[in-house]
Structure formats: structure tokens, C-alpha cells
């Protein structure tokens, strides 16, 4: 199936590692021009370099998505350079471990700044360009933990921030539809990434997999393939939905 993504300009936040990197690679393979936005300069350079080596059009910008001014400046620069901005994938995120009672308020603020405020800041920076061109695709990476107030490894703070992403997705879809901008979210179960490696011990992995009907963790490519579809012309009448990529865990 032809996704008709050739020549589209895409920004992928958190695109240096994990799910974001898989999304960046998948979009690049579909001939998008991909800009990776990440706070990890070394990883961003490495991922972008690998894409360029394979003949893909890619660049990166090192910013913190929780910095609204830096986000606006970076997005303006991408638009100034390429004349358009078609796709935004909000993949940047942090995980949090521990109970509400034991964690300091600063941890809540840290999680919300990246997982929720970052999605808002990046979306607000992209919307004016997409509105002008009467075309846009925004895909947010949420989590199945949003449906359960915390996930298999992420805590209540993490799940709550991702529930906010779900609400933001639905609300923006309603507001932006008249501009031919679609907004959707993908909700993975646990994936083995750099973000989860510290807590995804063999014991935890075994426990998580035992609860997944399909019997394995979420693969980053499982998520990336769905994101590419939602970012494509084939998904032009899909907006405001949250799609689990969880191997059936929400059925258990």
C-alpha cells in the first residue's frame, strides 16, 4: 500500500532513541524529510548520520521540548528552511517509578513538563504552519498506562501525564479538523528501549510478557508502522482516535 509520504516534511520529537528513532527511520524510508528533535545531542547526531548514510534526507535539532521558546524557534527554522511542515510526531517522553506518596512534587513537574507540556508546546508550534497550508498530521505517543492510571513499569504520575496526552489528542482533533489537520495517538504497551532499560529487568520483563496475550513486548517497529500510516494520505479521515499497540494486554 502506497502511503504517499514522499516529500513530506516531518518533525519527530524524541527521535534519537527508542520509539522515536524507529518512527524517524520509518518515515525516512517512506521518503519524508525528517527532522529529529531531541535533548540527547550525541544520539541525535548518530541517528541522523545513519539515515543520511542510507541516502535519506534527515537533520536534527538539540532542544528540550519542555522549553516553549526553544521549540518555537526550532519549528520556525524547519519551516523557513523547507517551506512547509506536514507531520509532527510527539514521541519525547520520560518514565517515572515510585508511589504518589513517596515521590516529591518536583518529580510530577518533571514528568508533566516533558510528557504533557512538551506535546502541547510542539503542537502549538506546528499548528500555524499546518493551518496555513490546510494540511497536517499530528501523531502523539501516549501509553496504555493512560487507561489504567499507571502501567507495568510506569507509575501513576506517568500514567496521568499520558492520560493528559489522550485528552489533548481528542480535543485538538475537534478543534483542528476544519483546517484538514488530523490528530491521533498511539498507545504502546512496554517496549524495550533506552528509557525503560533501567527498570526492565529480566524479572519485570517476564512478568509483563506473561500478561500479554501475544506473548512479547511491544516492538518499536510495531509502533512506527502505525505512526507512518496515521501520518499518511491513507488515514485522511481518521482523527481523534487512540489506538493501542499492546498485544492485547488491555483485554486482560
LUMVOLO-150547 format. One line per 2 residues: number of its first residue (from 1); for each residue y, z, x of C-alpha. Coordinates in Angstrom, 1 decimal, decimal comma. Each point is the difference from the previous one (the first is absolute). Layout:
% LUMVOLO-150547
NUM = Y:Z:X ~ ...;
This chain:
% LUMVOLO-150547
1 = 0,0:0,0:0,0 ~ 3,3:-1,1:1,4;
3 = 2,5:2,9:0,0 ~ 3,0:-2,2:0,7;
5 = 1,5:2,5:2,5 ~ 1,0:-2,5:2,7;
7 = 3,5:0,4:1,2 ~ 0,6:3,3:-1,9;
9 = 1,9:2,7:1,8 ~ -1,7:3,4:-0,2;
11 = 1,0:3,5:1,2 ~ -2,9:2,4:0,5;
13 = 0,9:3,6:0,6 ~ -2,4:2,1:2,0;
15 = -1,3:-3,4:1,1 ~ -0,9:1,0:3,6;
17 = -3,2:1,9:-0,9 ~ -2,7:0,5:-2,6;
19 = 0,4:-1,5:-3,4 ~ 3,5:-1,3:0,8;
21 = -1,3:-1,9:3,0 ~ -2,8:-1,5:-2,0;
23 = 2,5:-1,1:-2,6 ~ 2,3:-1,5:2,6;
25 = -3,0:-1,9:1,6 ~ -1,2:-1,3:-3,4;
27 = 3,5:-1,2:-1,1 ~ 0,5:-1,6:3,4;
29 = -3,4:-1,8:-0,3 ~ 1,4:-1,4:-3,3;
31 = 2,9:-1,4:1,9 ~ 2,6:2,5:-1,0;
33 = 2,7:0,9:2,5 ~ -0,6:3,7:0,4;
35 = 2,4:2,7:1,2 ~ -1,7:3,3:0,8;
37 = 2,1:3,1:-0,5 ~ -1,3:3,1:1,6;
39 = 1,1:3,1:1,9 ~ -2,8:-0,5:2,6;
41 = 1,6:-2,4:2,5 ~ -3,0:-0,5:2,2;
43 = -2,4:-0,7:-2,8 ~ 2,5:-2,3:-1,8;
45 = 0,5:-2,0:3,2 ~ -3,8:-0,2:0,5;
47 = -0,8:-1,1:-3,5 ~ 2,9:-2,6:-0,1;
49 = -1,1:-1,3:3,4 ~ -3,6:-0,5:-1,2;
51 = 1,3:-1,9:-3,0 ~ 2,2:-2,2:2,1;
53 = -2,9:-0,6:2,5 ~ -2,0:-1,3:-3,0;
55 = 2,8:-2,4:-0,8 ~ 1,5:1,9:-2,9;
57 = 3,7:0,5:-0,6 ~ 0,7:3,7:0,4;
59 = 2,6:2,5:1,1 ~ 0,6:3,7:-0,2;
61 = 2,7:2,6:-0,4 ~ -0,3:3,6:1,1;
63 = 1,6:2,2:-2,7 ~ -0,8:3,1:-2,1;
65 = -0,4:-1,0:-3,6 ~ 1,5:3,4:-0,9;
67 = 3,3:-1,1:1,4 ~ 1,7:-1,9:-2,8;
69 = 2,7:-1,4:2,3 ~ -2,4:-1,3:2,6;
71 = -2,2:-1,5:-2,7 ~ 3,0:-1,9:-1,6;
73 = 1,1:-1,3:3,4 ~ -3,5:-1,2:0,9;
75 = -0,5:-1,8:-3,3 ~ 3,5:-1,6:0,2;
77 = -0,9:-1,3:3,4 ~ -3,3:-1,5:-1,2;
79 = 1,8:-1,7:-2,8 ~ 2,8:-1,2:2,2;
81 = -2,5:-1,5:2,5 ~ -2,3:-1,7:-2,5;
83 = 2,1:-0,5:-3,1 ~ -2,3:1,6:-2,4;
85 = -2,3:3,0:-0,6 ~ -2,9:-0,7:-2,3;
87 = -2,5:2,9:0,5 ~ 0,3:3,7:0,7;
89 = -3,1:2,1:0,6 ~ 0,7:3,7:0,1;
91 = -2,9:1,3:2,1 ~ 1,7:2,6:2,3;
93 = -1,3:3,5:-0,7 ~ -1,0:3,3:1,3;
95 = -2,8:2,4:-1,0 ~ 0,2:3,7:-0,5;
97 = -2,7:2,7:0,1 ~ 0,2:3,6:-1,4;
99 = 0,7:1,8:-3,2 ~ 3,2:0,2:-1,9;
101 = 0,1:3,8:0,7 ~ -0,4:-0,2:3,7;
103 = 2,1:-3,1:0,9 ~ 3,8:0,4:0,8;
105 = 2,6:-1,8:-2,1 ~ 0,7:-2,2:3,0;
107 = -3,4:-1,6:-0,3 ~ 0,7:-1,0:-3,6;
109 = 3,3:-1,5:1,2 ~ -1,7:-1,9:2,8;
111 = -2,7:-1,5:-2,3 ~ 2,5:-1,0:-2,7;
113 = 2,5:-1,5:2,5 ~ -2,6:-2,5:1,2;
115 = -2,4:-0,5:-2,9 ~ 2,5:-0,1:-2,9;
117 = 3,5:-0,3:1,3 ~ -1,0:-2,6:2,4;
119 = -1,4:-2,2:-2,8 ~ 3,2:0,5:-1,9;
121 = 2,3:-0,9:2,9 ~ -2,0:-3,0:1,0;
123 = -0,2:-1,3:-3,6 ~ 3,7:0,5:-0,5;
125 = 0,7:-1,9:3,2 ~ -2,2:-3,0:-1,1;
127 = 1,0:-0,2:-3,7 ~ 3,5:-1,6:0,5;
129 = -1,6:-2,9:2,0 ~ -2,9:-0,5:-2,5;
131 = 2,4:0,2:-2,9 ~ 2,2:-2,7:1,4;
133 = -2,9:-2,4:0,7 ~ -1,6:0,9:-3,4;
135 = -3,3:0,6:1,7 ~ -1,7:3,0:1,6;
137 = -3,2:1,9:0,5 ~ 0,0:3,8:0,7;
139 = -3,4:1,6:0,7 ~ -0,2:3,7:0,5;
141 = -2,9:1,8:1,7 ~ -0,7:3,1:-2,2;
143 = -3,2:2,0:0,0 ~ -2,7:1,1:-2,4;
145 = 1,2:3,5:0,9 ~ 2,9:-0,7:-2,4;
147 = -2,5:0,2:-2,9 ~ -1,5:3,3:1,2;
149 = 2,9:1,9:1,4 ~ -1,4:-0,3:3,5;
151 = -2,9:-1,9:1,5 ~ -3,1:0,5:2,1;
153 = 2,1:0,7:3,1 ~ 3,6:-0,1:-1,1;
155 = 1,4:3,0:-1,8 ~ 2,1:0,7:-3,1;
157 = 3,2:-0,9:1,8 ~ -1,4:-3,4:1,1;
159 = -1,4:-0,7:-3,5 ~ 3,3:0,9:-1,6;
161 = 1,9:-2,3:2,2 ~ -2,4:-2,8:-0,8;
163 = 0,3:0,7:-3,7 ~ 3,7:-0,5:0,4;
165 = -0,7:-3,4:1,6 ~ -2,1:-0,9:-3,2;
167 = 2,9:1,0:-2,2 ~ 2,5:-1,9:2,1;
169 = -2,2:-3,1:-0,1 ~ -0,2:0,0:-3,8;
171 = 3,7:0,7:-0,4 ~ 1,1:-2,7:2,4;
173 = -2,3:-2,5:-1,6 ~ 1,7:0,6:-3,3;
175 = 3,5:-0,3:1,5 ~ -0,6:-3,0:2,2;
177 = -2,1:-2,2:-2,1 ~ 3,0:-1,9:-1,3;
179 = 0,7:-1,1:3,5 ~ -3,5:-1,4:0,5;
181 = -0,9:2,9:2,3 ~ -3,4:1,5:-0,4;
183 = -0,8:3,6:1,2 ~ -3,5:1,3:0,3;
185 = -2,0:2,6:1,8 ~ -3,3:0,3:1,7;
187 = -1,8:3,3:0,1 ~ -2,6:0,3:2,8;
189 = -2,5:2,8:0,4 ~ -0,5:1,4:3,5;
191 = 0,2:-2,6:2,8 ~ -0,8:0,6:3,7;
193 = 3,4:-0,5:1,6 ~ 2,1:1,6:2,7;
195 = 1,7:2,0:-2,7 ~ -3,3:1,6:-1,2;
197 = -1,9:0,2:3,2 ~ 1,0:3,6:0,8;
199 = -1,5:1,3:-3,2 ~ -2,7:-2,5:-0,6;
201 = -2,8:1,8:1,8 ~ -3,6:-1,1:-0,3;
203 = -0,5:2,9:-2,5 ~ 3,0:-1,0:-2,1;
205 = -0,9:-3,7:0,1 ~ -3,5:0,8:-1,2;
207 = 1,3:2,1:-2,8 ~ 2,5:-2,7:-1,1;
209 = -2,5:-2,8:0,2 ~ -2,5:2,0:-2,1;
211 = 2,4:-0,1:-2,9 ~ 0,7:-3,8:0,1;
213 = -2,4:-2,0:-2,1 ~ 0,2:-3,0:2,4;
215 = -1,0:2,3:2,8 ~ 2,7:-0,6:2,7;
217 = 3,6:0,7:0,8 ~ 2,8:-2,4:-1,0;
219 = 0,4:-2,8:2,5 ~ 3,5:-1,0:1,0;
221 = -0,9:-3,6:-0,7 ~ -1,0:1,0:-3,6;
223 = 3,6:1,1:-0,5 ~ 1,6:-2,8:1,9;
225 = -1,8:-2,7:-2,0 ~ 1,2:1,4:-3,3;
227 = 3,6:0,4:1,3 ~ 0,0:-3,6:1,0;
229 = -1,1:-1,0:-3,5 ~ 2,7:2,1:-1,6;
231 = 2,6:-1,5:2,3 ~ -1,1:-3,5:-0,8;
233 = 0,8:-2,6:-2,6 ~ -3,3:0,7:-1,7;
235 = 1,2:3,4:-1,1 ~ 3,3:-1,2:-1,6;
237 = -0,7:1,7:-3,3 ~ -1,3:3,3:1,3;
239 = 2,5:2,7:0,3 ~ 0,2:3,8:-0,4;
241 = -3,7:0,6:0,6 ~ -1,7:2,4:2,4;
243 = -3,4:-1,3:1,2 ~ -2,5:2,3:1,6;
245 = -1,9:-1,1:3,1 ~ -2,3:2,9:0,0;
247 = -3,7:-1,1:-0,2 ~ -0,2:1,6:-3,5;
249 = 0,9:3,6:1,1 ~ 2,4:0,4:-3,0;
251 = -3,0:-0,4:-2,3 ~ -1,8:3,1:1,5;
